[in-house]
């Protein structure tokens, strides 16, 4: 009987404790009231209709399966001999894409190509491409009209060889890759070529480093002497590529944006190689990819040098793009 009374008393105590805990959980009158945030509504991008397909895009559509749905293209003449084309499209996987293409007419005697170095200096460090162009303007031999990022960065230095203002800052990587890493070279007479070879068994045109005013390396071959260099890497990302036609009188610099599903997902090396071949390249390679893929162009305000800048024309994930160890500048002499 005593056990029954004890159990009843214990149950009553537990119930009373539960009631007290519920009362104590009641929100205090002086508890701060936080404003309820409305959910963020993403407004879908509206791309104006474009019923006229430009010559470059037509070449890509005729020769490849890269463009599933054409959205728009626009071409801007940056200087006599330098044009930039912006292309928006949907790829074969139904993903949004954005691409910038520079066409540089090297047959024009007033057009030059030069290596860019951070802070216009000979020390290894990094700098965003727009600022790099601004620092290099004074010794570029003319107006830097546009530029693209250069080599992959390793410990604040370019990974491959680098020649700046005829000074050989770095001329080897390792024994195994010294002749298989692609580069864009500019001789002291102004002629431009793509050097080295994709494999140790490939033929290679000889060159003399002492003849070069500029050399900017890359990492991945796309085309060699008109043939595709297939990559086993299927990474989809932003990428920058440069290429030359067989006559070496046209240079193409391409930046494909990546990393954003709604704007541009990115591209593989093999698909980028198809684009470079379609627009006219015989030799082509990737300089770098990811956040470092940047293209800038000159922006003056009524010719006032104090307001001179180089604006980013593509859309890297970081606003100004990742810092680079060097760059490739296109100059109006």
C-alpha positions as CSV (number, residue, x, y, z in Angstrom):
1,X,0.0,0.0,0.0
2,X,2.9,2.3,0.9
3,X,4.5,1.5,-2.5
4,X,1.4,2.5,-4.3
5,X,1.2,5.8,-2.5
6,X,4.9,6.4,-3.2
7,X,4.4,5.7,-6.9
8,X,1.4,8.1,-7.1
9,X,3.5,10.8,-5.3
10,X,6.4,10.3,-7.7
11,X,4.1,10.6,-10.8
12,X,2.6,13.7,-9.4
13,X,6.0,15.2,-8.9
14,X,7.1,14.4,-12.4
15,X,3.9,15.9,-13.9
16,X,4.4,19.1,-11.8
17,X,8.0,19.3,-13.0
18,X,6.9,19.0,-16.7
19,X,4.3,21.7,-16.2
20,X,6.9,24.0,-14.7
21,X,9.3,23.4,-17.6
22,X,6.6,24.2,-20.1
23,X,5.8,27.5,-18.3
24,X,9.5,28.4,-18.1
25,X,9.9,27.9,-21.9
26,X,7.4,30.6,-22.6
27,X,9.0,33.5,-24.5
28,X,9.7,36.4,-22.3
29,X,7.9,39.7,-23.0
30,X,11.3,41.5,-23.4
31,X,12.7,38.9,-25.8
32,X,14.0,40.7,-28.9
33,X,11.9,40.3,-32.1
34,X,14.1,39.6,-35.2
35,X,12.8,40.8,-38.6
36,X,11.7,37.9,-40.7
37,X,13.7,38.0,-44.0
38,X,11.9,37.4,-47.2
39,X,13.3,34.7,-49.4
40,X,15.6,35.9,-52.2
41,X,14.0,35.6,-55.6
42,X,16.4,35.1,-58.5
43,X,15.3,37.0,-61.6
44,X,16.0,34.9,-64.6
45,X,18.4,36.6,-67.1
46,X,16.7,37.8,-70.3
47,X,18.9,37.5,-73.4
48,X,17.7,39.7,-76.2
49,X,16.9,37.8,-79.4
50,X,19.6,37.8,-82.1
51,X,18.6,36.7,-85.5
52,X,21.9,37.2,-87.2
53,X,24.8,34.8,-86.6
54,X,28.3,36.2,-87.0
55,X,31.0,34.7,-89.1
56,X,33.0,33.2,-86.2
57,X,30.0,31.6,-84.6
58,X,28.8,30.2,-88.0
59,X,32.2,28.5,-88.4
60,X,31.8,26.9,-84.9
61,X,28.2,25.8,-85.7
62,X,29.1,24.4,-89.1
63,X,32.2,22.5,-88.0
64,X,31.4,21.3,-84.4
65,X,28.6,20.1,-82.2
66,X,29.5,22.6,-79.5
67,X,26.6,25.0,-79.9
68,X,23.2,23.4,-79.4
69,X,21.2,26.6,-79.2
70,X,22.6,29.9,-80.4
71,X,21.6,32.9,-78.2
72,X,23.5,35.9,-79.4
73,X,26.9,37.2,-80.5
74,X,28.3,40.7,-80.7
75,X,31.5,41.9,-82.3
76,X,33.4,45.1,-81.2
77,X,36.4,46.5,-83.1
78,X,38.9,47.5,-80.4
79,X,41.4,48.8,-82.9
80,X,42.3,48.3,-86.6
81,X,43.3,44.7,-86.6
82,X,41.9,43.7,-83.2
83,X,38.2,42.5,-82.8
84,X,36.4,41.0,-79.8
85,X,33.4,38.8,-80.2
86,X,31.1,37.8,-77.2
87,X,29.1,34.6,-77.8
88,X,26.2,33.3,-75.6
89,X,24.9,29.8,-76.3
90,X,23.6,26.6,-74.9
91,X,25.9,23.6,-75.2
92,X,25.0,20.0,-76.1
93,X,24.2,19.2,-72.5
94,X,21.6,22.0,-72.3
95,X,23.9,24.2,-70.2
96,X,24.4,28.0,-70.5
97,X,27.7,29.2,-71.9
98,X,29.5,32.5,-72.4
99,X,32.7,32.9,-74.5
100,X,34.9,35.8,-75.5
101,X,37.0,35.6,-78.7
102,X,39.8,38.0,-79.7
103,X,40.9,38.0,-83.4
104,X,44.3,39.7,-83.8
105,X,45.4,40.4,-87.4
106,X,49.2,40.0,-87.2
107,X,49.7,41.1,-90.8
108,X,49.0,44.7,-89.6
109,X,52.4,46.3,-89.0
110,X,51.0,48.4,-86.2
111,X,49.8,45.4,-84.1
112,X,52.1,43.7,-81.7
113,X,52.1,41.0,-79.1
114,X,54.0,41.2,-75.8
115,X,54.5,39.4,-72.5
116,X,53.1,41.1,-69.5
117,X,54.7,40.9,-66.0
118,X,53.3,41.8,-62.6
119,X,54.1,45.4,-61.8
120,X,56.2,45.6,-65.0
121,X,59.0,44.0,-63.0
122,X,61.4,41.1,-63.3
123,X,60.6,39.6,-59.9
124,X,58.2,36.6,-59.5
125,X,55.0,37.7,-58.0
126,X,51.3,37.8,-59.0
127,X,48.8,40.6,-59.9
128,X,45.3,40.9,-61.3
129,X,45.4,41.2,-65.1
130,X,43.7,44.6,-65.3
131,X,46.3,46.1,-62.9
132,X,49.1,44.2,-64.8
133,X,48.1,45.9,-68.0
134,X,48.1,49.3,-66.4
135,X,51.6,48.8,-65.0
136,X,53.0,47.5,-68.3
137,X,51.5,50.2,-70.5
138,X,54.5,52.5,-70.2
139,X,57.0,50.0,-71.8
140,X,54.7,48.0,-74.0
141,X,55.7,49.9,-77.2
142,X,52.3,51.3,-77.7
143,X,48.8,51.1,-76.3
144,X,47.8,47.8,-74.7
145,X,44.4,47.3,-76.3
146,X,43.5,43.9,-74.7
147,X,45.1,41.2,-72.7
148,X,44.5,37.6,-71.5
149,X,46.0,35.8,-68.5
150,X,49.2,33.7,-68.9
151,X,50.7,30.7,-67.3
152,X,49.6,28.6,-64.3
153,X,51.0,30.0,-61.0
154,X,53.4,27.9,-58.9
155,X,54.7,29.6,-55.7
156,X,54.0,33.1,-57.2
157,X,56.0,32.2,-60.3
158,X,54.9,31.0,-63.8
159,X,55.1,27.2,-64.0
160,X,56.7,27.1,-67.5
161,X,59.4,29.2,-69.2
162,X,59.0,33.0,-69.2
163,X,60.8,35.7,-71.2
164,X,60.0,39.4,-70.5
165,X,61.6,42.3,-72.3
166,X,64.2,39.9,-73.8
167,X,65.2,38.9,-70.3
168,X,65.1,35.1,-69.8
169,X,63.5,34.9,-66.3
170,X,62.8,31.2,-66.5
171,X,63.8,28.9,-69.3
172,X,63.3,25.4,-68.0
173,X,60.7,23.4,-66.0
174,X,61.9,19.8,-65.7
175,X,63.9,17.6,-68.1
176,X,60.8,15.6,-69.0
177,X,58.6,18.5,-69.9
178,X,61.0,21.2,-71.0
179,X,60.2,20.6,-74.7
180,X,56.6,19.4,-74.4
181,X,55.1,22.4,-72.6
182,X,53.5,24.8,-75.2
183,X,54.4,28.5,-75.3
184,X,53.6,31.6,-77.3
185,X,56.8,33.2,-78.4
186,X,57.5,36.7,-79.9
187,X,60.8,37.2,-81.7
188,X,62.7,40.4,-81.5
189,X,61.5,41.2,-85.1
190,X,57.9,41.0,-83.9
191,X,57.0,37.6,-85.5
192,X,54.8,35.3,-83.4
193,X,54.9,31.6,-83.2
194,X,53.8,28.7,-80.9
195,X,56.7,26.6,-79.8
196,X,57.6,23.2,-78.4
197,X,55.8,19.9,-79.1
198,X,53.0,17.8,-77.5
199,X,55.1,14.7,-77.1
200,X,58.8,13.7,-77.0
201,X,58.2,11.8,-80.3
202,X,56.7,14.8,-82.2
203,X,58.8,16.8,-84.6
204,X,59.6,20.3,-83.5
205,X,60.8,23.5,-85.2
206,X,64.0,24.7,-83.7
207,X,64.2,28.1,-82.0
208,X,66.8,30.2,-80.2
209,X,65.8,31.7,-76.9
210,X,68.2,34.6,-77.5
211,X,66.1,35.6,-80.5
212,X,62.9,36.1,-78.4
213,X,61.6,39.3,-76.9
214,X,58.7,37.5,-75.2
215,X,57.7,34.0,-74.2
216,X,54.6,33.0,-72.2
217,X,54.0,29.3,-71.5
218,X,50.9,27.3,-71.1
219,X,50.0,23.9,-69.7
220,X,47.8,21.9,-72.2
221,X,48.1,21.4,-75.9
222,X,44.8,21.6,-77.9
223,X,46.1,21.5,-81.5
224,X,49.5,20.9,-83.1
225,X,50.1,21.5,-86.7
226,X,46.5,21.2,-87.5
227,X,45.9,18.0,-85.6
228,X,43.8,17.6,-82.4
229,X,45.8,16.8,-79.3
230,X,43.2,14.8,-77.2
231,X,43.2,15.2,-73.5
232,X,42.2,12.6,-71.0
233,X,41.1,15.3,-68.6
234,X,37.3,15.9,-68.7
235,X,37.2,18.7,-66.1
236,X,34.6,21.4,-66.9
237,X,35.8,24.8,-65.9
238,X,36.6,28.3,-67.2
239,X,39.6,28.2,-69.6
240,X,41.8,30.5,-71.6
241,X,43.4,29.4,-74.9
242,X,45.5,31.0,-77.6
243,X,46.0,29.8,-81.1
244,X,47.7,30.7,-84.4
245,X,46.5,29.9,-87.9
246,X,48.8,28.0,-90.3
247,X,50.1,31.2,-91.9
248,X,50.9,32.7,-88.4
249,X,49.2,35.9,-89.5
250,X,46.1,35.5,-87.3
251,X,46.1,35.0,-83.5
252,X,43.0,33.9,-81.6
253,X,42.6,34.3,-77.8
254,X,39.6,32.7,-76.3
255,X,38.2,32.9,-72.8
256,X,35.3,30.6,-71.8
257,X,33.6,31.5,-68.5
258,X,32.8,28.7,-66.0
259,X,31.6,27.9,-62.6
260,X,28.1,29.4,-62.8
261,X,25.2,27.2,-63.9
262,X,23.0,30.2,-64.8
263,X,25.6,32.1,-66.8
264,X,28.3,29.7,-68.1
265,X,29.1,26.3,-66.8
266,X,32.6,26.0,-68.3
267,X,34.2,23.8,-71.0
268,X,36.6,20.8,-71.3
269,X,39.9,20.9,-73.1
270,X,38.7,18.7,-75.9
271,X,35.6,20.9,-76.6
272,X,37.8,24.0,-76.5
273,X,40.2,22.4,-79.0
274,X,37.2,21.9,-81.4
275,X,36.4,25.6,-81.1
276,X,40.0,26.7,-81.7
277,X,40.2,24.5,-84.8
278,X,36.8,25.7,-86.1
279,X,37.7,29.4,-85.9
280,X,41.0,28.9,-87.8
281,X,43.8,27.8,-85.4
282,X,46.4,25.3,-86.5
283,X,48.4,25.3,-83.2
284,X,46.6,26.1,-79.9
285,X,47.0,25.6,-76.2
286,X,45.5,26.4,-72.8
287,X,47.4,29.0,-70.8
288,X,45.4,28.5,-67.5
289,X,41.9,27.9,-66.3
290,X,39.5,28.4,-63.4
291,X,39.4,31.8,-61.6
292,X,42.5,32.9,-63.5
293,X,40.8,32.9,-66.9
294,X,40.4,36.6,-67.6
295,X,40.2,38.9,-70.6
296,X,40.6,42.7,-70.3
297,X,40.3,45.5,-72.7
298,X,41.4,49.2,-72.7
299,X,38.9,51.7,-71.4
300,X,39.7,55.4,-71.8
301,X,37.5,58.3,-71.0
302,X,37.8,60.9,-73.8
303,X,41.5,60.1,-74.1
304,X,42.3,61.2,-70.6
305,X,45.2,59.1,-69.3
306,X,44.3,59.8,-65.7
307,X,41.1,57.8,-66.3
308,X,42.7,55.0,-68.2
309,X,41.9,51.5,-67.0
310,X,41.5,47.9,-68.3
311,X,38.1,46.5,-67.7
312,X,37.3,42.8,-67.4
313,X,35.0,41.8,-70.3
314,X,34.3,38.2,-69.3
315,X,32.7,37.1,-66.0
316,X,35.2,35.3,-63.7
317,X,34.0,34.1,-60.3
318,X,36.2,36.7,-58.6
319,X,35.3,40.2,-59.7
320,X,38.7,41.1,-61.1
321,X,39.7,37.5,-61.7
322,X,42.4,35.5,-59.9
323,X,45.9,37.0,-59.8
324,X,48.3,35.8,-62.6
325,X,52.1,35.4,-62.8
326,X,52.1,36.8,-66.3
327,X,49.9,37.7,-69.2
328,X,49.7,38.2,-73.0
329,X,49.1,41.8,-74.2
330,X,48.0,42.9,-77.6
331,X,49.4,46.3,-78.5
332,X,48.5,49.1,-81.0
333,X,51.9,50.7,-81.9
